[in-house]
Amino acid sequence: MISQRVAGEIRRLFEVEGWRRNTIARHLGVHHSTVTRVLVRQGLVRPTLAPRRSMLDAYAPWIRETFERYPKLATSVVYEMVKKRGYPGGPDHFRHRVAELGLRPRRVSEAFFELRTLPGEEAQVDWAHFGTRSVAGGERKLYAFVLVLSYSRAFSVRFFYDARLPSFLAAHVEAFGSLGGTAKTLLYDNLKSVVLERVGPGVRFNPRFLEFADYYGFDPRPVAVRRGNEKGRVERAIRYLRTSFFPLRSTLDLDTLNREAKVWCRERAMERSWPHDKRRTVREAWLEERSQLLSLPPEPFACHEWVERIARKTPYVRFDANRYSIPPDHVGRSLQIAAEISRLRIFDRHELITEHPRCWGKGQVIEQPRHLETLRQEKTKARRNRDQHRLIQAVPEAEALLAALAAQQGRLTGAVARLNELLDEFGPRELTLAIGEAIERETPDPETLRLILDRRRRARGLAPPVAVQLPDNPKLRELVVTPHPLAGYDLEMEETTDD
């Protein structure tokens, strides 16, 4: 390598003084090939050496013709095609030689007009993907919502774990508040939150989004398909966000990330130079533009999403990979969920039945203790009623006993359970007789009944009963056999004896 000064001296001696190349090389102390190379680069002499032949020369006409027919064809695909036709070189050499020889026609660059907007006239909106984040129970994608005022280049950023419509609308509301209003026109890609269907120039908007745009008074305008240059300002803002903000904060949790993004947009991003006049800052241009923005309504738009879910047998509804508890008396119904960024409200028709904080984990169960306590009490009551029904069906006299017992102690749950145990152990006939004796003695107590039953068993000379292990089948355990009076059998025996 030689210095710029030596290269300039070579050119002066050759072009002004008329020295020969060997003379220049001898007096400047450089090789003659260095002098030739400098003069060739400056266009003062032509190269004397003939270009070296390449193994690609034989295939050059075919390669040029292929690229002319298929201008978007990848070079790697053409290499595989040439290799099948006998080309012995490697892919790197092939790619370099194609570029050197100009075998592939260069794509004609498209020129664009510079877009200039008036203050308060336009803003550009887009989502940006920032990888994934670990959450409780799994992973979620991290998105950034970016809204840029086209004139001043001031922008607002908010990170989310989803790109659903409630997040999209809530981010607009926050951006309008931080920027002091909204522009008259907002440019969008053809995302589903804005455009449901597009056929040529015809656009079918998302009706919920149209309601939002009408509430704030701006004109939503989707850009043409595959025409990202129409919203290049938000694309540059996203690139600025990726390079200047996110790298040092990539490990922060979502709440901290959003707090720092708000501060960064208000301070660091506002102090950068304004592209239209480097002597001014974005903050100065924004202060000029703010007075031209549309004023905001007194109340923000309700940015919730309505989702319908059916509560099955358990007191939970599923939403966004998590389960939320509901009052147990609403099981089996079709419920409506109003999903917001920070909370979840659950309605049964027009009645609000419960409210939960929004969970952004996966596979989590969000419960309210009162829902489970209500279910627990109902299940205890149901079991007591079921046991009581079984007892009275088997031994009708037990109803009078329970009434007398309730008058004495009030709670019957334990008494009903013990009476059912006596029913299983001694049978309905013995229990009926014992209940009659206990009521007669005015001692309606399960322990008194056990004493009476044990005494009667010993009087008959019977051994203590052996517990029978029934199959674990609720239908068999709750089977009730209604006893019948035996007087009919005695009468039948008397008639037989008379004969």
C-alpha positions in Angstrom: 0.0 0.0 0.0 1.2 3.5 -0.8 0.1 6.8 0.7 -2.2 9.2 -1.0 0.7 11.7 -1.4 2.8 9.1 -3.3 -0.2 8.2 -5.6 -0.7 12.0 -6.3 3.0 12.4 -7.1 2.9 9.4 -9.5 0.0 11.0 -11.4 1.7 14.4 -11.5 5.0 13.0 -12.9 3.2 10.9 -15.5 0.5 13.3 -16.6 2.3 16.7 -16.2 6.0 16.0 -16.5 5.6 13.2 -19.0 7.9 10.7 -17.2 7.9 7.1 -18.3 6.5 4.5 -15.8 9.9 2.9 -15.1 11.5 6.3 -14.5 8.8 7.2 -12.0 9.3 3.8 -10.2 13.1 4.2 -10.0 13.0 7.8 -8.6 10.1 7.3 -6.1 11.5 3.9 -4.9 8.4 1.9 -5.7 7.8 -1.2 -8.0 6.8 -0.5 -11.6 3.7 -2.6 -11.1 2.6 -0.3 -8.3 3.0 2.7 -10.7 0.9 0.9 -13.4 -1.8 0.0 -10.9 -2.1 3.6 -9.7 -2.3 4.9 -13.3 -4.9 2.2 -14.3 -7.1 3.1 -11.3 -7.0 6.7 -12.3 -7.9 5.9 -15.9 -4.6 7.3 -17.3 -3.5 4.0 -18.9 -5.2 0.8 -20.0 -4.3 -2.5 -18.4 -1.8 -4.3 -20.5 -2.5 -7.9 -19.3 -5.3 -9.8 -21.0 -7.9 -11.0 -18.5 -7.5 -14.5 -17.3 -9.9 -17.0 -18.7 -12.4 -18.5 -16.3 -14.0 -21.9 -16.1 -17.3 -20.0 -16.1 -16.8 -18.5 -19.5 -18.3 -21.4 -21.4 -21.5 -21.1 -19.3 -21.8 -17.3 -19.3 -24.3 -17.0 -22.3 -26.6 -19.6 -20.7 -26.4 -18.0 -17.3 -27.2 -14.5 -18.7 -30.2 -15.9 -20.6 -31.5 -17.7 -17.6 -31.4 -14.5 -15.4 -33.1 -12.5 -18.2 -35.9 -15.0 -18.3 -36.2 -15.4 -14.5 -34.8 -12.2 -12.9 -35.9 -13.1 -9.4 -34.3 -16.5 -9.4 -31.8 -17.1 -6.6 -28.1 -17.4 -7.6 -27.8 -20.6 -5.5 -30.5 -22.2 -7.7 -28.7 -21.2 -10.9 -25.5 -22.7 -9.5 -27.2 -26.0 -8.9 -28.5 -25.9 -12.5 -25.0 -25.1 -13.9 -23.4 -27.8 -11.8 -25.7 -30.4 -13.4 -24.5 -29.1 -16.8 -20.8 -29.8 -15.9 -19.6 -26.7 -14.1 -16.7 -27.9 -11.8 -16.3 -24.8 -9.6 -17.6 -24.1 -6.1 -20.6 -22.0 -5.0 -18.4 -19.1 -3.7 -16.4 -18.8 -6.9 -19.5 -19.0 -8.9 -21.2 -16.2 -7.0 -18.2 -13.9 -7.2 -17.7 -14.5 -10.9 -21.4 -13.9 -11.7 -21.1 -10.5 -9.9 -17.8 -9.7 -11.6 -18.9 -10.5 -15.1 -22.3 -8.8 -14.6 -24.2 -11.9 -15.7 -27.1 -11.0 -13.5 -28.9 -7.8 -14.6 -29.1 -5.4 -11.7 -32.5 -4.6 -10.3 -33.6 -1.1 -11.2 -33.9 1.0 -8.1 -37.2 2.7 -7.6 -37.2 6.4 -6.8 -39.7 7.9 -4.4 -40.8 11.4 -3.6 -39.9 12.7 -0.2 -43.1 12.7 1.9 -43.7 16.0 3.8 -46.7 16.4 6.1 -48.2 19.3 7.9 -48.3 19.5 11.7 -51.0 17.4 13.2 -51.9 15.9 9.8 -50.6 12.3 10.0 -49.3 9.6 12.3 -48.0 6.1 11.5 -48.6 3.0 13.6 -47.1 -0.5 13.6 -46.3 -3.5 15.8 -42.7 -4.8 16.2 -41.7 -8.3 17.5 -39.0 -8.4 20.1 -38.6 -12.2 20.7 -40.1 -14.2 23.5 -40.2 -13.9 27.3 -40.5 -16.6 30.0 -43.7 -16.3 32.0 -45.2 -18.5 34.7 -46.0 -21.8 33.0 -44.4 -21.2 29.6 -43.3 -18.4 27.2 -45.1 -15.5 25.5 -44.1 -13.4 22.5 -43.1 -9.8 23.3 -44.5 -7.1 21.0 -44.0 -3.3 20.9 -46.7 -0.9 19.8 -45.2 2.2 18.2 -47.1 5.4 17.1 -45.1 8.2 15.4 -46.3 11.7 14.6 -45.1 12.1 11.0 -44.3 15.8 11.3 -42.4 16.1 14.6 -41.2 12.4 14.8 -42.3 12.3 18.4 -43.5 8.8 19.2 -45.0 6.6 21.9 -44.0 3.0 22.8 -45.8 0.3 24.8 -44.8 -3.4 25.2 -47.3 -6.2 25.4 -47.4 -10.0 25.6 -50.0 -10.1 22.7 -51.1 -8.1 19.7 -54.9 -8.6 20.2 -57.4 -5.9 19.7 -57.7 -4.8 23.4 -53.9 -4.2 23.6 -54.0 -2.5 20.2 -56.7 0.0 21.3 -55.3 0.5 24.8 -51.9 1.4 23.3 -53.6 4.0 21.1 -55.3 5.6 24.1 -52.0 5.7 26.0 -50.1 7.2 23.0 -52.8 9.9 22.5 -52.5 10.9 26.1 -48.7 11.1 26.1 -48.5 13.0 22.8 -51.3 15.4 23.7 -53.9 14.4 21.1 -54.2 12.5 17.8 -53.4 13.3 14.2 -56.1 13.6 11.7 -55.0 10.6 9.7 -53.4 7.4 11.0 -51.5 5.0 8.6 -51.6 1.2 9.2 -50.4 -2.0 7.7 -53.2 -4.4 6.7 -53.3 -6.1 10.1 -56.5 -7.9 11.2 -57.2 -5.5 14.1 -57.8 -2.8 11.4 -58.6 -4.6 8.1 -60.7 -7.8 8.0 -60.7 -8.1 4.2 -59.1 -6.3 1.3 -59.9 -6.9 -2.4 -58.1 -4.4 -4.6 -59.0 -0.9 -3.5 -61.9 -2.2 -1.4 -61.3 -2.4 2.3 -63.6 -4.0 5.0 -62.6 -2.6 8.3 -62.9 -4.2 11.7 -66.1 -2.7 13.1 -64.8 -2.4 16.6 -61.8 -0.5 15.3 -64.0 1.8 13.2 -66.0 2.5 16.4 -62.8 3.5 18.1 -61.6 5.7 15.2 -65.0 7.4 15.1 -64.8 8.0 18.9 -61.5 9.9 18.5 -62.3 11.5 15.2 -59.3 10.3 13.1 -59.3 8.8 9.6 -57.8 5.3 9.5 -55.9 4.6 6.3 -54.3 1.2 5.4 -51.3 1.5 3.2 -51.1 -0.4 -0.1 -50.1 -4.0 0.1 -46.3 -4.5 0.2 -45.7 -0.8 0.2 -43.8 -0.4 3.4 -42.2 2.8 2.1 -45.5 4.6 2.7 -44.9 4.4 6.5 -41.2 4.5 6.6 -41.1 6.9 9.6 -42.6 4.3 12.0 -40.1 1.7 10.5 -37.2 4.0 11.3 -38.6 4.6 14.8 -38.7 0.9 15.4 -35.1 0.5 14.2 -34.1 3.3 16.6 -36.0 1.5 19.4 -34.1 -1.7 18.7 -30.7 -0.1 18.6 -30.9 2.6 21.2 -33.4 1.4 23.8 -33.9 -2.4 23.9 -30.4 -3.9 24.0 -29.6 -2.8 27.6 -33.1 -3.6 28.8 -33.8 -6.9 27.2 -34.0 -8.8 30.5 -36.4 -6.4 32.3 -39.9 -7.6 33.3 -42.8 -6.2 31.4 -43.9 -3.5 33.9 -40.4 -2.2 34.3 -39.8 -2.2 30.6 -42.9 -0.1 30.0 -42.0 2.4 32.7 -38.5 2.9 31.2 -39.9 3.1 27.7 -42.2 5.9 28.8 -39.3 7.8 30.3 -37.1 7.2 27.3 -39.7 8.5 24.8 -40.3 11.6 26.9 -36.6 12.4 27.4 -34.0 10.7 25.2 -36.1 10.3 22.1 -37.3 13.9 22.3 -33.8 15.4 22.4 -32.6 13.9 19.1 -32.2 16.2 16.1 -35.3 16.9 14.0 -34.7 15.4 10.5 -36.1 18.5 8.6 -33.9 21.0 10.5 -30.8 19.7 12.4 -30.7 22.9 14.4 -34.0 22.0 16.2 -34.9 19.0 18.3 -37.9 16.7 18.1 -39.2 18.2 21.3 -39.3 21.7 19.7 -41.1 20.4 16.6 -43.6 18.4 18.8 -44.4 21.5 20.9 -45.2 23.2 17.6 -47.3 20.3 16.3 -49.2 19.6 19.6 -51.5 22.6 19.2 -52.6 21.2 15.8 -53.6 17.7 17.1 -57.2 16.7 17.6 -58.3 17.1 21.2 -59.3 14.0 23.2 -62.7 13.1 24.5 -63.3 13.6 28.2 -63.4 9.8 28.9 -61.1 7.3 27.2 -62.6 4.6 25.0 -63.5 1.3 26.7 -60.8 -1.0 25.2 -62.1 -4.4 26.4 -62.7 -7.4 24.2 -65.9 -9.5 24.5 -65.4 -13.3 24.5 -68.1 -15.9 25.1 -67.2 -19.0 27.2 -69.3 -21.9 28.5 -68.7 -22.9 32.2 -68.6 -26.6 32.3 -68.9 -28.8 35.5 -66.2 -27.1 37.4 -66.5 -23.4 38.6 -63.9 -22.1 36.2 -63.8 -20.5 32.7 -60.8 -20.7 30.4 -59.4 -17.6 28.7 -56.0 -17.1 27.0 -54.4 -20.3 28.4 -55.5 -19.7 32.0 -58.5 -20.5 34.2 -60.5 -18.1 36.3 -62.9 -19.0 39.1 -66.6 -18.1 39.0 -69.5 -18.5 41.5 -70.6 -22.1 41.5 -74.3 -21.3 40.8 -73.3 -20.1 37.3 -71.8 -23.4 36.2 -73.3 -24.8 33.0 -74.2 -21.4 31.5 -72.8 -19.3 28.6 -70.8 -16.4 30.2 -69.4 -13.3 28.6 -65.8 -12.2 29.4 -64.8 -8.5 29.1 -61.0 -8.8 28.7 -58.8 -5.8 29.4 -55.1 -5.3 29.8 -55.1 -5.4 33.6 -58.4 -7.1 34.6 -61.0 -9.6 33.5 -64.7 -9.1 34.2 -67.1 -12.0 33.8 -70.8 -11.5 33.1 -73.9 -13.7 33.1 -75.9 -11.9 30.5 -76.0 -8.3 32.0 -75.0 -9.3 35.5 -71.4 -8.9 36.6 -70.7 -12.0 38.6 -67.0 -11.7 39.3 -63.8 -9.8 38.5 -60.1 -11.0 38.4 -56.7 -9.4 37.7 -55.5 -10.3 34.3 -52.9 -13.1 34.3 -50.2 -13.2 31.5 -48.8 -16.6 32.5 -49.9 -19.9 31.0 -51.7 -22.8 32.6 -52.4 -20.7 35.7 -55.5 -20.9 37.9 -56.7 -17.6 39.3 -59.2 -18.1 42.1 -61.3 -16.1 44.6 -61.5 -17.9 48.0 -65.2 -17.1 48.4 -66.1 -19.0 45.2 -64.5 -22.2 46.5 -65.9 -21.7 50.0 -69.4 -21.4 48.6 -68.9 -24.6 46.6 -67.5 -26.4 49.7 -70.5 -25.3 51.8 -72.9 -26.4 49.1 -71.3 -29.8 48.7 -71.4 -30.3 52.5 -75.1 -29.4 52.6 -75.8 -31.6 49.6 -74.1 -34.6 51.2 -76.0 -34.0 54.5 -79.4 -33.8 52.6 -78.6 -36.9 50.7 -77.7 -38.9 53.8 -80.8 -37.6 55.6 -83.0 -38.6 52.7 -81.6 -42.1 52.7 -82.1 -42.5 56.5 -85.7 -41.3 56.5 -86.5 -43.5 53.5 -85.2 -46.6 55.2 -86.6 -45.7 58.7 -89.5 -43.3 58.6 -89.5 -43.0 62.4 -86.1 -41.3 62.2 -87.7 -38.1 61.1 -89.3 -37.7 64.6 -86.0 -38.5 66.2 -84.1 -35.9 64.1 -86.8 -33.3 64.9 -86.3 -33.9 68.6 -82.5 -33.9 68.2 -82.6 -30.6 66.3 -84.7 -29.1 69.1 -82.0 -30.0 71.6 -78.7 -29.3 69.8 -79.5 -27.6 66.4 -76.8 -29.2 64.2 -77.6 -32.5 62.6 -74.7 -33.2 60.3 -72.8 -35.5 62.7 -76.0 -37.1 64.0 -77.2 -38.0 60.5 -73.8 -39.6 59.7 -73.8 -41.7 62.9 -77.5 -42.8 62.4 -76.6 -44.0 58.8 -73.7 -46.0 60.3 -76.2 -47.7 62.8 -78.5 -48.3 59.8 -75.7 -50.1 57.9 -74.6 -52.1 61.0 -78.0 -53.2 62.5 -80.5 -52.9 59.7 -83.7 -50.8 59.4 -85.9 -53.1 61.6 -83.6 -53.0 64.7 -83.0 -49.3 64.2 -86.8 -48.6 64.1 -87.3 -50.4 67.4 -84.4 -48.6 69.0 -85.7 -45.2 67.8 -89.1 -46.0 69.3 -87.6 -46.8 72.7 -85.3 -43.8 72.6 -88.2 -41.4 71.8 -90.3 -43.0 74.6 -87.4 -42.4 77.1 -86.9 -38.8 75.7 -83.3 -39.5 74.9 -83.0 -38.9 71.1 -79.3 -39.3 70.8 -77.2 -41.6 68.5 -75.2 -42.9 71.4 -78.3 -43.9 73.3 -79.5 -45.7 70.2 -76.2 -47.7 70.0 -76.6 -48.7 73.7 -80.1 -49.9 73.0 -79.1 -51.8 69.9 -76.1 -53.5 71.6 -78.3 -54.5 74.5 -80.9 -56.0 72.2 -78.2 -57.9 70.3 -76.8 -59.4 73.5 -80.3 -60.4 74.7 -80.7 -62.4 71.6 -77.3 -64.1 72.1 -75.9 -62.7 68.8 -72.2 -62.1 68.2 -71.0 -58.6 67.2 -71.6 -58.1 63.5 -68.7 -58.4 61.0 -68.2 -55.3 58.8 -68.9 -56.1 55.2 -66.7 -54.3 52.7 -69.1 -53.2 49.9 -67.8 -52.4 46.4 -66.7 -48.8 46.0 -69.8 -47.9 44.1 -72.0 -44.9 45.2 -75.1 -46.5 43.7 -74.7 -49.6 45.8 -73.8 -47.7 49.0 -76.8 -45.4 48.7 -79.2 -48.2 47.8 -82.3 -48.1 50.1 -84.3 -51.2 50.8 -87.7 -50.2 52.3 -88.7 -52.7 55.1 -92.3 -54.1 55.1 -94.3 -55.2 58.2 -94.1 -58.9 58.9 -97.7 -59.2 60.2 -98.8 -60.6 56.8 -96.4 -63.5 57.1 -97.7 -64.3 60.6 -101.3 -64.3 59.3 -100.3 -66.6 56.5 -98.7 -69.0 58.9 -101.8 -69.1 61.1 -104.0 -69.9 58.1 -101.7 -72.7 57.1 -101.8 -74.2 60.6 -105.6 -74.2 60.7 -105.7 -76.2 57.5 
